[in-house]
């Protein structure tokens, strides 16, 4: 099977495909790490047997960018001894991958402030072994950041252990009390700056990463951009506004997101608001994309796609929807427009990225780029082309 657009084709990936990019050139944009911020709190990220893979997306994202925590090490015995940046197909970053918690503490020379569970398994629950590991971290005096659907602060065993050691458990996905949940009000119309949602053709395809890079690129060129997170990883990374939508009762999803966007608009007075996407509108297993489109009523959408991904994550019998079909679905479902395509370059060479960009621009008639493997100026240009009124606010050239 191959991808064919405008008379050209890209070869399909090998059967034993991996999930990180290969042979990507130095033209890539790098996400700033927590070392470049005034970050006090340190953390080790647990990602056993999944770092660099799809289910390790929380750890992958935190290693690439974390505003809230300084990541000291990643735990994955299968990749122990490697540099975490290299595992992600990027430049070395001096964040080691260690076989276990004891080795991580020995390697970094201190007990980190936080133990972060860095995986997103379909079950959303801890295994019995992982429960023991989290309790071990608590016993060492580490706070715990948990992005699962299982709320550890409600578990008597974890609650007692954390109280005994005077540490906190942060259940990132835990929604506010039902009496405090917000319904959609229609006040989204009062948000007068452009709202751009970053959606995708599949789950775990890089929507959050692209949204983060886009937000930073806009800020770097003089525009004030704010990102609204919609999943656990973005919130763990330090998004100031947002909600883990997949843990909110469906009746309140649109309202909770609307409220987060309004809060960001009224507090920050931004030029642009970027909304992180979840799942895919075409994906039958997830409803979050529909709530994002309803709650944010975006003026525009940037679509993320992996050309070499042949089937949906965890659903081998379901082919990934092609960009043209996803764009049609999005623009039919919501009063919005797709202004650009961004590529997830898993299993692609640098040459294949160039070919894919050219082919998609030919087929779709919109700008295309790769947010990690190409300069961020292309993302900024994508936004300025769609919203030319923003050009006069750009103070730093993107050229």
N, C-alpha and C positions, 0 to 999 in steps of 0.2 A: 504494500500500500504506500502511496506517496501523496504529498500535498501538491496540487496542481492549480496554478493561478495564472491567468494571462498567457497561457501557452508554455509555462515553465514549471518545474517540479522540484520538490525537496524530497530526498529519500526518507523512508520511514526508519524509526530507531530500531536497534537490535532488540531481540527478544528479552535479553537480560538488562534492559535499560536501567540507568541510575537516575537520580533526581537532581544532580548538580550540573552546572554548566561545564563544558570542556573546551579548551583551546580558545577562550575568549580573550581578545586583545587588551592591551593597556589603555584603550580608548574609554574604558568603563568609568562610570561615576561611582565614587565610594561614599557610602553612608558614614556620617560622622559617628564615632563611637562615644561612649559615655566619658572616655578619658578627656574629651574636648569640652566637657561641661564641668561646672562646679558640683560634682557629685560626691557625697560623703558616704552613702550607704553602699556596701559591697555585697556581692552575691555570687553563689555558685549555682549553675543550672543543671538539673538532672534531665538527661535525655537518653537513657540506656537503649542501645541498639537502634536508635532512630535519628541521631544527629546527622544533618545533611539530607535527610529523607523527608517525605511529605508529612508524616505524623510528628516530625520534630520541628514543625514550623514555628512554635513558640521560641524554642532555643535558637533556631536559625535566625529569627528576627531579632532576638535580644543581642546576639553576638554581632549582628550587622549594625544595630542601633539601639541604644538605651539611654534615655535622658534621665531616668529615675535611679537606675542602679549602675554601678561600675561592675561589670562582669569579670570575675577573676579566673574562672575555670568552668569547663563543661564536663559532666560525668557521662561517659559512654565507653564501656570496656572494649567494645569492638573496634573503636578508633583511638584507643589510648595511645599516647605518645605523639600524636599528630598535633599540628597547629590548627585551631578551629577555623581560621580564615582560609587555610589551604583546603580543608575539608569542604568548605562552601564554594570552592572553585575560585577563590579570590586571593588577594595578597596576604602574606602572613601578618597576623595581628598580635602575636605574643600572648594570646589567650589559649592555654593548654587544654587538651582533652585528656582526662584522667580516668582510670579504671573504676574508682569508687570514691566515696566521700572522704575516707581517711587519707587516701593518696592526694586528693585535691587539696585538703587542708595542709598536708605536708609540703606540697608543691608550691603553694602560694605563701606559706609561712605564717598563716593566721587563720582563725576561725571567721569566715565571712559573716556579715550581719544577717544575710538572708539565704534561705534555701528555696530556690524557685523550681517548681515542677514544670519542666519545659516541653511537655508533649501534649498532643491533642488526640488521644485515642478515641475511636468511634464510641466506645462504651461510656466515656466520660467519668470513669471510676478508677480508684486505686486498686492495684492487685494486693494480695496479702503481703507479698515481699515489700512492695512499695510503702505499705502502711508502716512496716517495721523501720524502713529507711527514714521516713519522715519523723517518726518518733525518735530515732537516733539523732537526727539533726536538732530537734527540739531539746533533747537532753544535753546537747553540746552548747545550748544557749542561742541557737539560731531562730530567727523569725521565719515564718513560712509563707510563701506566696503560692496560692493554689488557684489555677485557672480551670479546674474541672467542674462538672455539674454536681459532683459530690461535695457538699459544703462541710469542710472539716471542723469548722468552728461549732457546728451543731452536733458533732460526735462527742459523746461524753469522755471517751478515752483521750482524744486529742485536746479537748477543752481542759481536762484535768492536768494533762502533761504541760500544756502551755502556761496554765496558771501557776503550776509549781515552779517553772523556770522563768516566770515573768516575761514571756515572749508573746508576740501576737501572731495570729493566723489571719491572713488576708484572703478571703474567698472572693476573688475578683468577679466571678459570675453571679454572685448573690445579689438578687434585685432588692430594691427598697421594699418596705412593708406594703402589702396590697392596698392599704388605705391611703398610701402616699403616691401610688402610681398615677401617671397622668394620661388622660385620653387626648386624642387628636383634637385640636381646637380650631385649626384654620389660621392661626397666627403666623404660620410659616410665610404667609404673603407679606408680612411686615419685615421680613429679612430681605433687604434690598440689594445686597451684594450677590454676585454670582455664586451659586451652589453647584459644585461639581462632584458627582459620585463616581468612584472608581469601581466598576463592576467587572465580572469575568465570565468566561465560558465554562468554568469548572470551579470546584472548591480547591483550596490550597494551591493556588496558581500564581500568587504574588500580588494580589490586590493591595494588601496592606503595605508591602514594600514600595510599590509604585506610588501609593498615596503619600507615604512618608517622604519619599524623594521629591515628589512634585511639590509638596508643601514647603520643604526646605529650599528648593530651587526658586520658588516664587518669592520667599522671604529674602533670599540672597540677592535677588535682582531689585529689591527695594519695595516690592509689594508686601502688604501685610496679609499673610495667609494663616488660617487656623484649621487644623485637622480635627474632625470629630470621629472618634473611634467607635466601632460597633462590635468589637470582639475582644476576647480576653487578652490577646497578645498586645494589641495596641494600647490597652489600658495599663498593662504591666510595663510597657516601654515608657510610659509617662504621659500619655494623652490626657490633657487637662479636662477635656469635654468628651462625653460619650456614655455608652451603655452597652453591656454585653447582651445584644438583642435576643440570642437564642435561649436565654434563661428567663425572659420576660413573658408573662402570659400574653397570648396573641392579641387579645383585645386592646392591650396597652402598648404594643410595640410601636405603632406609628406615632402615638402621642409621646412616648418616652424619647424617641429620636427627635421629634419636632422640638420638644422642650430643651433637649441638649443643644440643638442648633441655635435656638433662640437665645439660650444662655450664652453661648459662644459669641453670637452677634452683638448682644447688648453689653457684654463685658469687655470685648476686645475691639469692637468697631473695625472689623477686618475688611480688606478689599475683596477677598475671596475666601470661601469656606470649602474645604475638601472633605468629602464624606467617604470613609472606608467602606468598601463593599464586603459582602459575605456570600458564600455559595455561588450560585448562578441562577438567574431567573428561569432558565430552561431545565434546571436540575430538579427532578421530582422528589429528591430526598430533603431539600431545604426550602424553607419559605422566607428566609431572611431577606433575600434580594427584593421580594415584592414589598415587604415592610419598609425597606430602605427607600424604594421608589415612592411609596405612598407617604411616608413620614417626612422625607426631605424635599419632595417635589422638586428634584434637581433641574436646574436650567440646562445642564449638559452632563454627559457621561463620557468617561474614558474607559474603554474596554480592554481588559487584559486577556491574552490568549497564548497558549503554548503550542506552536505548530507541530512539534514532534509527539505530543501527547495523543495517543490513539483512542484511549477510553477514559471514562470518568474514574476519579480516585475511588478505590474500593468497589467499583462496579465494572468488572471486566466485560460484561455483556452490553454495556452502554457506550456507544461512541461519543466522543466530545462533540458538542455542537459547533459547527463552523461559524466564524465571526459574522458573516453576512446574515445567517439565520438568527443569531443572537441579537444582532443590531435591529433586525426587523421586529423581533419579539419585544425588545425593550421599547422601541419607538411606537409600537402598537399598544403596549400595556400602559405607557406613561406619556404624558405630554412633555417630552424632552427630545434631545437630539444627541447622537453619539458624535463627538468631535475629534476623536482620535483612537488609534489602536496602539497598545503597548505589548511587547512580546516577552514572554517567559522563555529564556533560551536554554532550557534543560535539554541536554543531549545534542546541542547544536554547536557547530564551529563558528568562528567569527565570520567566515565567508558565507555560511548559511544564514546567519543573522542579516547580513547585508542583502542577500537575495530575497529573504522573506519580507523585509521592510519594503523593498521595491515592488514585489508582487502584490502585497496587501494594499499599498497605496494605489496601485493600478486597478485592482479589483474593486476596492471599496470607495475610492475617491476621497479619502480623508488622510491626514498625516499619520505616519506610523513610526515608532521608535522602540528601543529597548532601554528601559529606565536604569538598568544596572550596567549594561555593556556599551552604552552610548552617552555622550555628554548630556547633562540635564537641561541644557539650553533648548534642546528639541522639545522637551515637555513644556517649557515656558512658552516657546513659540506656538505650540499647539493651543495653549490657553489664550494667548494674545490674538491669534488669528480668529478664534471664536468670539472673543470679547475685546474688540479693538479699543474700546473706551478705557481699558486698563493700561494701554501703551503709554499714555502721558504720565502715569504714576511710576513707571519703571525708571529707577535711578542708576542702575548698573547694567551695562550692555550685556546681552546674552550672546553676542556674536564672538 
